[in-house]
Structures are given as structure tokens and as C-alpha cells.
Amino acid sequence: MISYYRKYNGVLEEVDVTRAQWVHVTSPLDNSELEFLAESEDVPLDFLIDSLDIDERSRYEREDEVRLIVINAPIINSDEQESDAFYITAPIGIILREGRILTITSEESLVIEKFLKNRVKGFDPADHKHFVLLIFEHTVLQYLDVLKKLNLKRNVIERELYHSSRNKELQQLLRIEKSLVYVLNSLSDNDLLKQKIRRTDFLNIRELESHQDLFEDIIIDNSQALEMANVHTNLLNGTMEAYASIISNNLNVVIHRLTIVTIVLMVPTIVFSFYGMNVPLPLSEFTGTAYFMILISLLIALALIAVFRRSGNV
């Protein structure tokens, strides 16, 4: 789907192609629509195709006077399978050309949605450089929000695991771990991208002090988000290792107790097994032998229990 927007009197409105300041492109699109858009907007077709690739990494590219920036942003995973991550990342393609800016997403983006709903302060699609910086800024803010939600979910699952070790909670921890892998890798790629853009002045903002200051703040925030993602990943790894140790220890305790019960019951079983054979044995001719054997077996079992308790095994 191709949508055309402009901002007039502080309100973002959808307009026709001739008055558009911002073109937003979302899937699904067929090849004919992409070719039409590339021809009508005079942008390379590869820029559009690459931006719709879910596995595209963060990067920038220039071809003649057209510039492409691909940055990865978090999205809610639409897959309902229990083994998949809660959040994944998808690229946002930003194409800068004379007089117009294009954004391309293969999935519904939480970042672009803020702009479409006019929730971003100071947003003006006519100011392309500031628009790109605002996309960078709100991408970082979205990552921070995702990290907070994942950490809160981890804390809730931890409290539930204190009382039980069900597979459901452990599977959710695994989903959080997968989400953090996506977040961590994308934040790292985005950080490298922004460092390169600053070093090469790809946005031509070196002489614009306000833009330069905003970009520096964005880079610092991205570094903080990257550090936070590393901390959450380490905490989750420590949590999963701790619970693996707890489960293993609980299993050892259960096996230990079952072994003691087996030993306590084994000796009386041996005694009765002897007297169950069809051969003459001492006391086998007396009528009270069965009661005597029961008494002996109980005394042996109690003696074994006392020995194990004294040694601290019970």
C-alpha cells in the first residue's frame, strides 16, 4: 500500500501524489507496484526491494542524488507459536530524494505509527533531516520500551517459578531470551550505522547545531539501550542457569530419598523372600513365625532409618 502525506497547520493529512511531502509504503506490494513507484518517484528499484526484506541489516547507500538509510526497529511478533520470540525486529527503509522523503516497512511499525497518528512533537515531513533524526530517536525509545516490558515479564515469571517449575514459565523465559537476541543484534547494528552517518555526515547536518546536538543525544541513548539489553541478557542467562541448577538439585533430592526408601524396604523384602522358599528354615515350623518375621523386619527398617537420620541423609 502506498500512502501520501503532508502536514498543514500542524495536522498530518493524506493527500494526492502531487502535494505529498512524505510517501509511506507498506506491504503487501507486488512487483508492478514497486516498479511504478520506483519510476514515478525516480528512485532505484533496489532501494525499495531491500527495504522490504525482513532480514535486511542496518546500512546506508547513495546512488546519484538519492540516499537510502535502512534501520531496524522492534515490532510485535505476529506469529502465535509458543516457541517464538515476543518481539522481533524489521527494517525501516528511508529514501531521501529532492523534495520528498519515502519510508518503507515490510511489517506494521510501532515507530512509524507514532508519526502517522501525529504523536511526535516537532514532526514536519518537509524537514527531511529532522524527520530522519526523529525516526532514529523514536526507534531508540521503542527499544527502551520493549526492554522494560521484557524485563517486567521476566520478573513476573521469576516470581511464578519460585513456587513451581512448570514448562510454561520456562518456555516464556526462552521466548524472552530470543527477543533479547533480536534486540541486542539490531541495537548493535543501529549503533554502528549512526556512528558511520555521523562520521561521514551522510545527512549533511554538520553545520546545523540543533540537529547535530539531537543526533549526539540519539547516539548516547542508543548506547544506553545497548548496554541495558546486555544487562537484561546477562540477568536472564543467570536466571535460567540458576533455575537449571535448582531443578537439577531438586531431582537429586528426590532420587536420594527414593534410594533411601528402597534400601529401607529391601532388607525386610529379603527376609520374607527367604521364608517364601520351599525349603526348611529355622523357626519355619512354629505358628507364630510370620509375626516374628514382621517384627524383625520392622526393627531392621527402623534401625536403618535411625542410621540414615543420624548421618543426615534423611
C-alpha positions as CSV (number, residue, x, y, z in Angstrom):
1,M,0.0,0.0,0.0
2,I,1.3,3.5,-0.9
3,S,0.1,6.5,1.1
4,Y,0.9,10.2,0.5
5,Y,1.0,12.7,3.4
6,R,1.7,16.3,4.1
7,K,1.5,18.4,7.2
8,Y,-0.7,21.5,7.1
9,N,-1.4,23.8,10.1
10,G,0.1,21.2,12.4
11,V,-2.2,18.4,11.2
12,L,-0.9,15.5,9.2
13,E,-3.3,14.8,6.3
14,E,-3.4,12.2,3.5
15,V,-3.2,14.0,0.1
16,D,-2.7,13.1,-3.6
17,V,0.7,12.4,-5.0
18,T,1.3,16.0,-6.4
19,R,1.1,17.6,-2.9
20,A,2.8,15.0,-0.9
21,Q,5.8,15.7,1.3
22,W,6.0,12.2,2.7
23,V,5.4,8.9,0.9
24,H,4.9,5.8,3.1
25,V,5.0,2.3,1.6
26,T,3.9,-0.9,3.4
27,S,3.5,-4.5,2.4
28,P,1.9,-6.2,0.6
29,L,3.2,-4.9,-2.8
30,D,3.6,-6.7,-6.0
31,N,6.4,-6.2,-8.5
32,S,4.3,-3.9,-10.8
33,E,3.5,-1.5,-7.9
34,L,7.2,-1.4,-6.9
35,E,8.3,-0.7,-10.4
36,F,5.6,2.0,-10.8
37,L,6.7,3.6,-7.5
38,A,10.4,3.5,-8.5
39,E,9.7,5.1,-11.8
40,S,7.2,7.8,-10.5
41,E,9.5,8.8,-7.6
42,D,12.7,8.4,-9.6
43,V,14.4,6.1,-7.0
44,P,16.3,2.9,-7.6
45,L,14.1,-0.2,-7.5
46,D,16.7,-2.0,-5.4
47,F,16.2,0.6,-2.6
48,L,12.6,-0.4,-2.4
49,I,13.2,-4.2,-2.6
50,D,15.9,-4.1,0.0
51,S,13.8,-2.1,2.5
52,L,11.1,-4.7,2.3
53,D,13.5,-7.6,3.1
54,I,12.8,-8.6,6.7
55,D,16.4,-9.8,7.1
56,E,18.0,-6.6,5.7
57,R,20.7,-5.2,8.0
58,S,21.1,-1.6,9.1
59,R,23.1,0.3,6.5
60,Y,23.1,3.4,4.2
61,E,23.7,3.7,0.5
62,R,23.8,6.5,-2.1
63,E,23.0,6.4,-5.8
64,D,23.4,9.7,-7.7
65,E,21.3,12.2,-5.6
66,V,19.1,9.5,-3.9
67,R,20.1,8.3,-0.5
68,L,18.9,5.2,1.3
69,I,19.0,4.5,5.1
70,V,17.9,1.2,6.5
71,I,17.4,1.0,10.2
72,N,16.0,-1.9,12.2
73,A,13.1,-1.3,14.7
74,P,11.3,-3.6,17.1
75,I,7.9,-5.0,16.2
76,I,5.5,-7.3,18.0
77,N,5.9,-10.8,16.7
78,S,2.6,-11.8,14.9
79,D,3.5,-15.5,15.0
80,E,1.4,-17.2,17.6
81,Q,3.7,-20.2,18.1
82,E,4.7,-20.7,21.8
83,S,8.4,-21.2,20.8
84,D,8.8,-17.9,19.0
85,A,10.1,-14.5,20.4
86,F,7.6,-12.0,21.8
87,Y,9.4,-9.2,19.8
88,I,11.4,-9.3,16.6
89,T,13.0,-6.6,14.5
90,A,12.1,-5.4,11.0
91,P,13.8,-2.8,8.8
92,I,12.5,0.7,8.1
93,G,13.7,2.0,4.8
94,I,14.2,5.8,4.5
95,I,14.8,7.1,1.0
96,L,15.8,10.8,0.6
97,R,15.4,12.5,-2.7
98,E,15.0,16.1,-3.8
99,G,11.7,17.5,-2.4
100,R,10.3,14.3,-0.9
101,I,11.0,11.6,1.7
102,L,9.9,8.0,1.4
103,T,9.6,5.4,4.2
104,I,9.2,1.7,3.5
105,T,8.2,-1.1,6.0
106,S,7.6,-4.7,5.5
107,E,5.6,-5.0,8.7
108,E,3.4,-2.6,10.7
109,S,6.0,-0.5,12.5
110,L,5.3,0.8,16.0
111,V,7.7,3.7,15.3
112,I,6.1,4.9,12.0
113,E,2.6,4.5,13.6
114,K,3.5,7.3,16.0
115,F,4.2,9.7,13.1
116,L,1.0,8.6,11.3
117,K,-1.0,9.4,14.4
118,N,0.7,12.7,14.7
119,R,2.1,11.9,18.2
120,V,5.6,13.2,17.6
121,K,6.3,16.7,18.8
122,G,8.0,18.9,16.3
123,F,7.5,16.5,13.4
124,D,7.4,18.1,9.9
125,P,7.8,15.8,6.9
126,A,9.0,18.8,4.9
127,D,12.2,19.0,7.0
128,H,13.8,15.7,5.8
129,K,16.9,15.8,8.0
130,H,14.9,16.4,11.2
131,F,12.4,13.8,10.2
132,V,15.1,11.2,9.8
133,L,16.6,12.1,13.2
134,L,13.1,11.8,14.8
135,I,12.8,8.3,13.3
136,F,16.1,7.5,14.8
137,E,15.1,8.9,18.2
138,H,11.8,7.1,18.4
139,T,13.3,3.9,17.3
140,V,15.6,4.0,20.3
141,L,12.7,5.0,22.6
142,Q,10.8,2.0,21.2
143,Y,13.7,-0.3,22.0
144,L,13.8,1.0,25.6
145,D,10.1,0.5,26.0
146,V,10.4,-3.1,24.7
147,L,13.3,-3.8,27.1
148,K,11.3,-2.5,30.0
149,K,8.4,-4.8,29.1
150,L,10.6,-7.8,28.6
151,N,12.3,-7.2,32.0
152,L,8.9,-6.8,33.7
153,K,7.7,-10.0,32.1
154,R,10.9,-11.7,33.3
155,N,10.3,-10.6,36.9
156,V,6.8,-11.9,36.8
157,I,7.9,-15.3,35.5
158,E,10.6,-15.4,38.2
159,R,8.1,-15.0,40.9
160,E,5.9,-17.7,39.5
161,L,8.9,-20.0,39.3
162,Y,9.6,-19.6,43.0
163,H,6.5,-21.7,43.6
164,S,6.7,-24.1,40.7
165,S,8.9,-25.2,37.8
166,R,6.4,-25.7,35.1
167,N,7.4,-25.9,31.5
168,K,5.1,-23.0,30.6
169,E,7.2,-20.5,32.6
170,L,10.5,-21.9,31.3
171,Q,9.2,-21.6,27.7
172,Q,8.3,-18.0,28.3
173,L,11.8,-17.3,29.6
174,L,13.1,-18.9,26.3
175,R,10.9,-16.5,24.3
176,I,12.2,-13.6,26.2
177,E,15.8,-14.8,25.5
178,K,15.0,-15.0,21.8
179,S,13.5,-11.4,21.9
180,L,16.6,-10.1,23.6
181,V,18.8,-11.7,20.9
182,Y,16.9,-9.8,18.2
183,V,17.0,-6.5,20.2
184,L,20.7,-6.8,21.0
185,N,21.8,-7.5,17.5
186,S,19.7,-4.8,16.0
187,L,20.8,-2.2,18.5
188,S,24.4,-3.1,17.8
189,D,23.9,-2.7,14.0
190,N,22.0,0.6,14.5
191,D,24.8,1.9,16.7
192,L,27.4,1.2,14.0
193,L,25.1,2.8,11.4
194,K,24.7,6.0,13.3
195,Q,28.4,6.2,14.1
196,K,29.1,5.9,10.3
197,I,26.5,8.5,9.4
198,R,27.9,11.0,11.9
199,R,31.5,10.3,10.7
200,T,30.6,10.8,7.0
201,D,28.0,13.5,7.6
202,F,25.6,11.5,5.4
203,L,22.7,13.7,6.4
204,N,24.6,16.9,5.8
205,I,23.8,18.3,9.3
206,R,27.4,19.2,10.4
207,E,26.6,22.9,10.1
208,L,23.2,22.6,11.9
209,E,23.9,22.8,15.6
210,S,20.4,21.8,16.8
211,H,20.3,18.8,14.5
212,Q,23.9,17.8,15.5
213,D,23.1,18.1,19.2
214,L,19.9,15.9,18.7
215,F,21.9,13.3,16.8
216,E,24.5,13.2,19.6
217,D,21.8,12.6,22.1
218,I,20.3,9.8,19.9
219,I,23.7,8.1,19.7
220,I,24.1,8.3,23.5
221,D,20.6,6.9,24.1
222,N,21.2,4.1,21.6
223,S,24.4,3.2,23.5
224,Q,22.5,3.2,26.8
225,A,19.8,0.9,25.3
226,L,22.5,-1.4,24.0
227,E,24.0,-1.5,27.5
228,M,20.6,-2.2,29.0
229,A,20.0,-5.0,26.6
230,N,23.3,-6.6,27.6
231,V,22.4,-6.3,31.3
232,H,19.0,-7.9,30.7
233,T,20.5,-10.7,28.6
234,N,23.1,-11.4,31.4
235,L,20.4,-11.4,34.0
236,L,18.2,-13.7,32.0
237,N,21.1,-16.1,31.4
238,G,21.9,-16.1,35.1
239,T,18.2,-16.7,35.9
240,M,18.0,-19.7,33.5
241,E,21.2,-21.2,34.8
242,A,20.1,-20.7,38.4
243,Y,16.8,-22.5,37.7
244,A,18.5,-25.2,35.8
245,S,20.7,-25.8,38.9
246,I,17.6,-25.7,41.2
247,I,15.7,-28.2,39.0
248,S,18.8,-30.5,39.0
249,N,19.2,-30.2,42.7
250,N,15.5,-31.0,43.3
251,L,15.8,-34.0,41.1
252,N,18.9,-35.2,43.1
253,V,17.0,-34.8,46.4
254,V,14.0,-36.8,45.1
255,I,16.3,-39.6,43.8
256,H,18.2,-39.6,47.1
257,R,15.0,-40.0,49.1
258,L,13.7,-42.7,46.8
259,T,17.1,-44.6,47.2
260,I,16.8,-44.5,51.0
261,V,13.2,-45.8,50.8
262,T,14.3,-48.6,48.5
263,I,17.1,-49.6,50.9
264,V,14.8,-49.5,53.9
265,L,12.3,-51.7,52.1
266,M,14.9,-54.0,50.6
267,V,16.0,-55.7,53.8
268,P,12.5,-56.8,55.0
269,T,11.9,-58.0,51.4
270,I,15.0,-60.2,51.5
271,V,13.9,-61.7,54.9
272,F,10.4,-62.6,53.6
273,S,11.9,-63.9,50.4
274,F,13.9,-66.4,52.3
275,Y,10.9,-67.7,54.1
276,G,8.9,-67.8,50.9
277,M,11.1,-70.6,49.6
278,N,10.0,-74.3,49.7
279,V,13.0,-75.4,51.9
280,P,13.2,-75.9,55.7
281,L,14.4,-72.8,57.5
282,P,14.9,-72.0,61.2
283,L,11.6,-71.3,63.0
284,S,9.6,-72.2,59.9
285,E,7.7,-74.9,61.9
286,F,6.3,-72.6,64.5
287,T,2.8,-71.0,64.0
288,G,4.0,-67.5,65.2
289,T,6.9,-67.3,62.8
290,A,5.1,-64.9,60.5
291,Y,4.5,-62.4,63.3
292,F,8.1,-62.8,64.4
293,M,9.4,-62.1,60.9
294,I,7.2,-59.0,60.7
295,L,8.6,-57.7,64.0
296,I,12.2,-58.4,62.9
297,S,11.6,-56.6,59.6
298,L,10.1,-53.6,61.3
299,L,13.0,-53.4,63.7
300,I,15.6,-53.6,60.9
301,A,13.7,-50.9,58.9
302,L,13.6,-48.7,62.0
303,A,17.3,-49.3,62.6
304,L,18.1,-48.3,59.0
305,I,16.0,-45.2,59.3
306,A,17.8,-44.2,62.5
307,V,21.2,-44.8,60.9
308,F,20.3,-42.6,57.9
309,R,18.8,-39.9,60.1
310,R,21.9,-39.8,62.3
311,S,24.1,-39.5,59.2
312,G,22.0,-36.6,58.0
313,N,20.7,-38.4,54.9
314,V,17.0,-38.2,56.0
